[in-house]
Amino acid sequence: MRSRTPKVLHELCGRPLIGWPLAAAREAGCSKLVVVVSPGEPLSDLAAVDLQFAVQQQPDGTGGAVAAAADAIGDGGPVIVLSGDVPLIAAETIAELVRAHTASGAAATVATALLDDPDGYGRVVRTADGSLERIVETKTDGDATAEEKLINEVNSGIYVFDPVALKAALPAIGSDNDQGERYLPDVIPAIAAAGGKVVAQVVDDPQMLLGVNDRVDLARLREIAQRQIIDRHLRAGVEIVDPSSTCIDFEVEIGADSVIEPFTILRGATRIGERSTVGPSSTLFDATVGDDATILRSHVVESEVRSGASVGPFSHLRPGTLVRERGKVGAFVELKNADIGEGAKVPHLSYVGDAALGADANLGAGTITANYDGVNKHRTTFGERVHGGVGVAYIAPVEVGDDSWTAAGSVITEDVPPGSLAIGRERQENKEGYDERRKAEREQGK
């Protein structure tokens, strides 16, 4: 990956790569999840009560990885081995493999796929009667023969084992290969030699078994995962105008009849209600949007826009912001930790931070709440039906009462009583003849 980030922690549609097979395993009903990690590998993002970690002290291959987890493997139900870099495996496929494994009485079941381009994958070698003989790796030129490399049935790296048979076969895995690694597929002939039945189960959708070795692979899988997510929303009644220019994370929820316009990005745990329009060119991250709302060409982060409200164009809602029902946030507005009341308006070209705006209040263009004194943040509170003038600065902490007015160009430094007009500016003074005097002084200076 050419990255300081461990491969399995690279993000795929809002979830680390390894989070995908873990989620599928949980959904499939796996009762115990063991994650094999390298010493000191930073997988704290995976912390969960149902995870157990096993440390593979030496980077000695997939066989070594499973051997490192041997003490965590009981002798009861089947053991499923998944790869942290094969993210698109579905819970239904895992359950189907377990059912096939159990029904056949197999000691080992290998999930395989038929690929048009099998380059980079281990090949499945079958006997004349079609049963599984062995799996050969292709990491280096010496791992497989030229004939074996022509095989297009590949090993997915996903297995189901009888736990007793697996643990008995693990010590037989050697490292006599060009990589000097212990390959997990080498347990297959050992299990067969011990009398265990070995089955190769072809998975119908080979995309589920695609792995990630580099950023090119990751980009390809992102396209597949993104298309699956978008198709799910389309089938649920969401209008996505241009899927090719839209990015939606796996956790996002969108109500029926909402419209997602082109070049929109929906990240994290974003929730959008019904009949709302988002975009074009909007980014929402962990945002909540109600029904019948509009977000136009804006950036919304960890904020809530309630039903009937509108935001944009070109506005930025920073964390902690709430735009209540029927609220309006106009063009080029930045809000931070602000509560915009029902029917209230911040029309355009304003910054409102650490503030609360009462119902049906209306702030003029160019409004600024000066909330930071260089050490602490302070709050500005506007009452209901406040009429703010154009170009007004409110120096927090300050309270502006219900039904009050502030004159354009004012600097408000004191509380404004309800129903009052506040004027905080110097009287205009015109200096007549100023331009002529200035020119004369310049001539004299020569």
C-alpha positions as CSV (number, residue, x, y, z in Angstrom):
1,M,0.0,0.0,0.0
2,R,3.0,2.3,0.4
3,S,1.5,3.7,3.5
4,R,2.2,4.1,7.2
5,T,-1.4,2.8,7.8
6,P,-1.7,-1.0,8.0
7,K,-3.4,-2.3,4.9
8,V,-6.5,-3.6,6.6
9,L,-7.2,-0.2,8.2
10,H,-7.4,1.6,4.9
11,E,-10.9,3.0,4.4
12,L,-13.5,1.5,2.1
13,C,-16.8,3.5,1.9
14,G,-16.7,4.6,5.5
15,R,-15.3,1.4,7.1
16,P,-11.8,0.0,7.4
17,L,-11.1,-3.0,5.1
18,I,-11.1,-5.5,8.0
19,G,-14.4,-4.1,9.3
20,W,-16.2,-5.5,6.3
21,P,-15.5,-9.2,6.9
22,L,-15.9,-8.7,10.6
23,A,-19.4,-7.3,10.0
24,A,-20.3,-10.1,7.6
25,A,-19.1,-12.7,10.2
26,R,-21.3,-11.1,12.9
27,E,-24.3,-11.0,10.6
28,A,-23.7,-14.7,9.6
29,G,-23.9,-15.7,13.3
30,C,-20.3,-16.3,14.2
31,S,-20.1,-16.7,18.0
32,K,-16.4,-15.9,18.4
33,L,-14.2,-13.5,16.4
34,V,-10.5,-13.8,16.6
35,V,-8.3,-11.2,14.8
36,V,-4.7,-12.1,14.1
37,V,-2.4,-9.1,14.3
38,S,1.4,-8.4,14.1
39,P,3.2,-7.3,17.3
40,G,2.3,-3.7,18.1
41,E,0.0,-3.3,15.1
42,P,-2.3,-0.4,15.8
43,L,-5.8,-1.9,15.4
44,S,-7.3,0.0,18.2
45,D,-10.1,1.2,15.8
46,L,-11.4,-2.3,15.9
47,A,-12.0,-2.4,19.6
48,A,-15.2,-4.2,20.3
49,V,-16.4,-6.4,23.1
50,D,-16.8,-9.4,20.8
51,L,-13.2,-9.4,19.5
52,Q,-10.3,-11.4,20.7
53,F,-6.8,-10.7,19.4
54,A,-4.1,-13.2,18.6
55,V,-0.5,-12.0,17.9
56,Q,1.5,-13.6,15.1
57,Q,5.0,-13.0,16.4
58,Q,6.7,-13.7,13.1
59,P,5.5,-12.7,9.6
60,D,5.5,-16.3,8.4
61,G,2.5,-16.4,6.2
62,T,-1.2,-17.3,6.4
63,G,-0.5,-20.7,8.0
64,G,1.5,-19.0,10.7
65,A,-1.4,-16.6,11.2
66,V,-3.9,-19.3,11.8
67,A,-1.4,-21.2,14.0
68,A,-1.1,-18.1,16.1
69,A,-4.8,-18.3,16.8
70,A,-4.9,-22.0,17.5
71,D,-5.2,-21.6,21.2
72,A,-8.4,-19.5,20.7
73,I,-10.0,-22.2,18.5
74,G,-12.3,-24.5,20.4
75,D,-13.3,-28.1,19.4
76,G,-17.0,-27.4,18.8
77,G,-18.5,-25.9,15.7
78,P,-16.8,-25.1,12.3
79,V,-14.0,-22.6,12.1
80,I,-14.3,-20.0,9.4
81,V,-11.1,-18.3,8.2
82,L,-11.6,-14.9,6.5
83,S,-9.0,-12.5,5.1
84,G,-8.9,-9.0,6.4
85,D,-8.1,-7.7,2.9
86,V,-11.1,-9.4,1.2
87,P,-13.8,-7.0,2.2
88,L,-16.8,-7.8,0.0
89,I,-17.6,-11.2,1.4
90,A,-21.3,-11.3,2.2
91,A,-22.9,-12.8,5.4
92,E,-25.1,-14.9,3.3
93,T,-22.1,-16.4,1.5
94,I,-20.4,-17.2,4.8
95,A,-23.6,-18.9,6.0
96,E,-23.9,-20.8,2.7
97,L,-20.3,-22.1,2.9
98,V,-20.9,-23.3,6.5
99,R,-24.1,-25.1,5.4
100,A,-22.4,-26.8,2.5
101,H,-19.5,-27.7,4.7
102,T,-21.7,-29.3,7.3
103,A,-24.0,-31.1,4.8
104,S,-21.1,-32.7,3.0
105,G,-19.4,-33.9,6.2
106,A,-16.2,-32.2,5.1
107,A,-13.2,-31.6,7.3
108,A,-12.2,-28.6,5.1
109,T,-14.1,-26.5,2.6
110,V,-12.3,-24.0,0.4
111,A,-14.2,-21.1,-1.2
112,T,-13.1,-20.7,-4.8
113,A,-13.9,-18.4,-7.7
114,L,-13.5,-18.4,-11.5
115,L,-11.7,-15.3,-12.6
116,D,-11.0,-14.0,-16.1
117,D,-7.7,-12.6,-14.8
118,P,-6.4,-14.9,-12.0
119,D,-3.1,-13.1,-11.7
120,G,-1.8,-12.9,-8.2
121,Y,-4.2,-15.6,-6.7
122,G,-3.4,-19.1,-5.7
123,R,-4.7,-21.7,-8.2
124,V,-7.0,-24.6,-7.4
125,V,-5.7,-27.9,-8.7
126,R,-8.3,-30.6,-9.1
127,T,-8.0,-34.3,-9.8
128,A,-9.4,-36.0,-12.9
129,D,-12.7,-36.6,-11.1
130,G,-13.0,-32.9,-10.2
131,S,-12.2,-33.2,-6.5
132,L,-9.7,-30.8,-4.9
133,E,-6.1,-32.0,-5.0
134,R,-4.2,-29.0,-3.8
135,I,-3.8,-25.3,-3.9
136,V,-0.6,-23.7,-5.3
137,E,0.6,-20.2,-4.6
138,T,1.8,-17.9,-7.4
139,K,3.6,-15.2,-5.4
140,T,7.0,-16.0,-7.1
141,D,8.0,-17.8,-10.2
142,G,9.0,-21.0,-8.3
143,D,5.6,-21.5,-6.6
144,A,3.6,-22.8,-9.5
145,T,4.3,-24.4,-12.9
146,A,3.4,-22.7,-16.2
147,E,0.4,-25.1,-16.6
148,E,-0.9,-24.4,-13.1
149,K,-0.7,-20.7,-13.8
150,L,-3.2,-21.2,-16.7
151,I,-5.9,-22.4,-14.3
152,N,-8.5,-19.7,-13.8
153,E,-10.1,-21.2,-10.6
154,V,-8.5,-19.4,-7.7
155,N,-8.4,-19.7,-4.0
156,S,-10.2,-16.9,-2.2
157,G,-8.4,-17.3,1.1
158,I,-11.8,-18.1,2.7
159,Y,-12.1,-21.5,4.4
160,V,-14.3,-23.6,6.7
161,F,-12.6,-26.2,8.8
162,D,-13.4,-28.8,11.3
163,P,-11.5,-27.4,14.3
164,V,-9.9,-30.8,15.4
165,A,-8.8,-31.6,11.8
166,L,-7.4,-28.0,11.4
167,K,-5.4,-28.0,14.6
168,A,-4.0,-31.5,13.8
169,A,-2.8,-30.4,10.4
170,L,-1.3,-27.0,11.3
171,P,2.1,-28.5,12.6
172,A,2.6,-30.2,9.2
173,I,2.8,-26.9,7.4
174,G,6.3,-26.2,6.2
175,S,8.1,-23.2,4.7
176,D,9.8,-24.9,1.8
177,N,9.0,-22.3,-0.8
178,D,10.6,-19.2,-2.4
179,Q,8.9,-17.0,0.1
180,G,9.9,-19.0,3.1
181,E,6.3,-18.7,4.4
182,R,3.9,-21.2,5.9
183,Y,0.9,-21.2,3.5
184,L,-2.4,-22.2,5.0
185,P,-3.5,-24.1,1.8
186,D,-0.8,-26.6,2.7
187,V,-3.2,-28.0,5.4
188,I,-5.5,-29.3,2.7
189,P,-3.3,-32.3,1.6
190,A,-2.5,-33.0,5.2
191,I,-6.2,-33.1,6.2
192,A,-6.9,-35.3,3.1
193,A,-4.0,-37.6,4.0
194,A,-5.5,-38.0,7.5
195,G,-8.7,-39.2,5.9
196,G,-10.6,-35.9,6.1
197,K,-12.9,-34.9,3.3
198,V,-11.9,-31.8,1.4
199,V,-14.4,-29.8,-0.7
200,A,-13.9,-26.8,-3.0
201,Q,-17.0,-24.7,-3.2
202,V,-17.3,-22.2,-6.1
203,V,-18.8,-18.9,-5.1
204,D,-21.2,-17.6,-7.8
205,D,-20.2,-13.9,-7.4
206,P,-16.4,-13.7,-7.8
207,Q,-16.4,-10.0,-6.8
208,M,-17.0,-11.1,-3.2
209,L,-13.7,-12.8,-3.2
210,L,-11.5,-10.0,-4.6
211,G,-8.7,-9.0,-2.4
212,V,-6.6,-5.8,-1.9
213,N,-2.8,-5.9,-2.4
214,D,-2.3,-2.2,-3.4
215,R,-4.1,1.0,-3.9
216,V,-5.1,0.0,-7.5
217,D,-7.0,-2.9,-6.0
218,L,-8.5,-0.7,-3.3
219,A,-9.8,1.7,-6.0
220,R,-11.4,-1.1,-7.9
221,L,-13.1,-2.5,-4.9
222,R,-14.3,0.9,-3.9
223,E,-16.1,1.2,-7.3
224,I,-17.8,-2.2,-6.7
225,A,-18.7,-1.4,-3.1
226,Q,-20.0,2.1,-4.0
227,R,-22.2,0.7,-6.8
228,Q,-23.7,-1.9,-4.4
229,I,-24.5,0.8,-1.8
230,I,-26.0,3.1,-4.4
231,D,-28.1,0.3,-5.9
232,R,-29.5,-0.5,-2.5
233,H,-30.6,3.1,-2.1
234,L,-32.1,3.3,-5.6
235,R,-34.1,0.2,-4.9
236,A,-35.4,1.7,-1.7
237,G,-36.9,4.7,-3.6
238,V,-34.1,7.2,-3.4
239,E,-33.4,9.3,-6.6
240,I,-29.7,9.4,-7.2
241,V,-29.3,11.5,-10.3
242,D,-25.8,10.6,-11.3
243,P,-24.4,7.5,-9.5
244,S,-21.1,7.8,-11.1
245,S,-20.4,11.2,-9.5
246,T,-21.9,10.3,-6.1
247,C,-20.1,8.9,-3.0
248,I,-22.2,7.3,-0.2
249,D,-20.8,5.5,2.8
250,F,-22.2,2.1,3.8
251,E,-23.8,3.5,7.0
252,V,-25.7,6.3,5.4
253,E,-29.5,6.2,5.6
254,I,-31.8,8.0,3.1
255,G,-35.6,8.2,3.0
256,A,-37.8,7.5,0.1
257,D,-38.3,10.2,-2.6
258,S,-35.3,12.1,-1.5
259,V,-33.0,13.4,-4.4
260,I,-29.2,13.2,-4.3
261,E,-27.9,15.5,-6.9
262,P,-24.5,15.0,-8.8
263,F,-21.1,15.5,-7.1
264,T,-22.5,14.9,-3.6
265,I,-20.6,13.0,-0.9
266,L,-22.5,11.5,2.1
267,R,-20.1,10.2,4.7
268,G,-20.2,8.5,8.1
269,A,-23.5,8.1,9.9
270,T,-25.4,10.6,7.8
271,R,-29.2,10.3,8.0
272,I,-31.5,12.0,5.5
273,G,-35.3,12.0,5.7
274,E,-37.9,11.7,3.0
275,R,-38.5,14.1,0.1
276,S,-35.3,16.1,0.8
277,T,-32.9,17.3,-1.8
278,V,-29.1,17.2,-1.2
279,G,-26.7,18.7,-3.7
280,P,-25.4,19.2,-6.2
281,S,-21.8,19.5,-4.9
282,S,-22.7,19.0,-1.2
283,T,-20.7,17.1,1.4
284,L,-22.4,15.8,4.5
285,F,-20.4,14.0,7.3
286,D,-22.3,12.5,10.3
287,A,-25.1,14.9,9.5
288,T,-28.9,14.5,10.2
289,V,-31.4,16.0,7.7
290,G,-35.1,15.9,8.2
291,D,-38.0,15.5,5.7
292,D,-38.5,18.1,2.9
293,A,-35.2,19.8,3.5
294,T,-32.8,21.2,1.0
295,I,-29.0,21.3,1.2
296,L,-27.6,23.1,-1.8
297,R,-23.8,23.2,-2.6
298,S,-22.9,23.2,1.0
299,H,-20.7,21.4,3.6
300,V,-22.4,20.0,6.7
301,V,-20.5,18.3,9.5
302,E,-21.9,16.8,12.7
303,S,-24.9,19.1,12.4
304,E,-28.7,18.7,12.1
305,V,-31.0,20.3,9.6
306,R,-34.6,19.7,10.5
307,S,-37.7,19.3,8.3
308,G,-38.5,22.0,5.9
309,A,-35.3,23.9,6.4
310,S,-32.9,25.0,3.7
311,V,-29.1,25.5,3.6
312,G,-27.0,27.1,0.9
313,P,-25.6,27.6,-1.6
314,F,-22.0,27.6,-0.5
315,S,-22.6,27.4,3.3
316,H,-20.6,25.6,5.9
317,L,-22.3,24.1,9.0
318,R,-19.7,23.1,11.5
319,P,-20.1,20.6,14.4
320,G,-22.8,21.3,16.9
321,T,-25.1,23.3,14.6
322,L,-28.9,22.8,14.6
323,V,-31.2,24.4,12.1
324,R,-34.7,23.9,13.3
325,E,-37.9,23.4,11.3
326,R,-38.3,25.8,8.4
327,G,-35.1,27.6,9.2
328,K,-33.1,29.2,6.4
329,V,-29.4,29.4,6.0
330,G,-28.5,31.4,2.9
331,A,-25.5,31.8,0.7
332,F,-21.9,31.9,2.0
333,V,-22.9,31.5,5.7
334,E,-20.8,29.7,8.3
335,L,-22.4,28.4,11.4
336,K,-20.6,26.8,14.4
337,N,-22.3,25.4,17.5
338,A,-25.3,27.5,16.6
339,D,-29.0,26.9,17.2
340,I,-31.2,28.4,14.5
341,G,-34.8,28.6,15.6
342,E,-37.9,27.5,13.8
343,G,-38.5,29.8,10.8
344,A,-35.4,31.8,11.6
345,K,-33.2,33.1,8.8
346,V,-29.5,33.8,8.4
347,P,-29.7,34.9,4.8
348,H,-26.1,35.3,3.5
349,L,-22.5,36.4,4.0
350,S,-22.5,35.8,7.8
351,Y,-20.7,34.0,10.5
352,V,-22.7,32.9,13.5
353,G,-20.8,30.9,16.1
354,D,-21.7,29.8,19.6
355,A,-25.1,31.4,19.3
356,A,-28.8,30.7,19.6
357,L,-31.3,32.4,17.3
358,G,-35.0,32.4,18.4
359,A,-38.0,31.5,16.2
360,D,-38.7,33.7,13.2
361,A,-35.7,35.9,13.8
362,N,-33.9,37.4,10.8
363,L,-30.3,38.4,10.7
364,G,-29.1,40.8,8.0
365,A,-26.3,40.1,5.5
366,G,-22.8,40.4,6.9
367,T,-23.7,39.5,10.5
368,I,-20.8,38.4,12.7
369,T,-20.9,37.0,16.2
370,A,-17.5,37.8,17.8
371,N,-17.5,34.8,20.0
372,Y,-13.7,34.4,20.9
373,D,-11.8,36.9,23.1
374,G,-8.5,35.1,22.5
375,V,-8.8,32.9,25.5
376,N,-12.4,31.8,25.9
377,K,-15.5,31.3,23.7
378,H,-18.6,33.3,24.5
379,R,-22.3,32.9,23.5
380,T,-24.7,35.3,21.8
381,T,-28.4,34.8,22.4
382,F,-31.0,36.2,20.0
383,G,-34.6,36.2,21.1
384,E,-37.7,35.5,18.9
385,R,-38.5,37.8,15.9
386,V,-35.3,39.7,16.2
387,H,-34.5,41.9,13.2
388,G,-30.8,42.2,12.7
389,G,-29.4,44.9,10.4
390,V,-26.9,44.5,7.6
391,G,-23.2,44.4,8.7
392,V,-23.8,44.1,12.4
393,A,-21.2,42.6,14.8
394,Y,-22.4,41.2,18.1
395,I,-19.5,41.1,20.7
396,A,-20.3,38.1,22.9
397,P,-21.4,37.5,25.5
398,V,-24.5,39.5,24.6
399,E,-28.3,38.9,24.6
400,V,-30.7,40.5,22.1
401,G,-34.3,40.4,23.3
402,D,-37.5,39.4,21.6
403,D,-38.8,41.7,18.9
404,S,-35.8,43.9,19.0
405,W,-33.9,45.6,16.1
406,T,-30.3,46.4,15.5
407,A,-29.3,49.2,13.1
408,A,-27.1,48.4,10.0
409,G,-23.4,48.8,10.6
410,S,-23.7,48.6,14.4
411,V,-21.3,47.0,16.8
412,I,-23.4,45.6,19.7
413,T,-21.5,45.3,22.9
414,E,-24.3,45.4,25.5
415,D,-27.6,43.5,25.9
416,V,-30.5,44.8,23.9
417,P,-33.9,44.9,25.8
418,P,-36.9,43.3,24.1
419,G,-38.7,45.5,21.6
420,S,-35.7,48.0,21.4
421,L,-33.7,49.5,18.5
422,A,-30.0,49.2,19.2
423,I,-27.6,51.6,17.4
424,G,-23.9,51.0,18.0
425,R,-22.1,53.3,15.5
426,E,-20.5,56.7,15.2
427,R,-22.5,59.5,13.6
428,Q,-21.6,60.1,10.0
429,E,-19.4,63.2,9.4
430,N,-18.7,64.5,5.9
431,K,-15.4,66.4,5.3
432,E,-16.3,68.6,2.4
433,G,-13.4,69.6,0.0
434,Y,-11.3,66.7,1.3
435,D,-10.2,65.6,-2.2
436,E,-9.0,69.1,-3.3
437,R,-7.1,69.6,-0.1
438,R,-5.4,66.2,-0.4
439,K,-4.3,67.0,-4.0
440,A,-3.0,70.4,-2.9
441,E,-1.0,69.0,-0.1
442,R,0.5,66.5,-2.5
443,E,1.5,69.3,-4.9
444,Q,3.1,71.2,-2.1
445,G,5.1,68.2,-1.0
446,K,6.8,68.0,-4.4
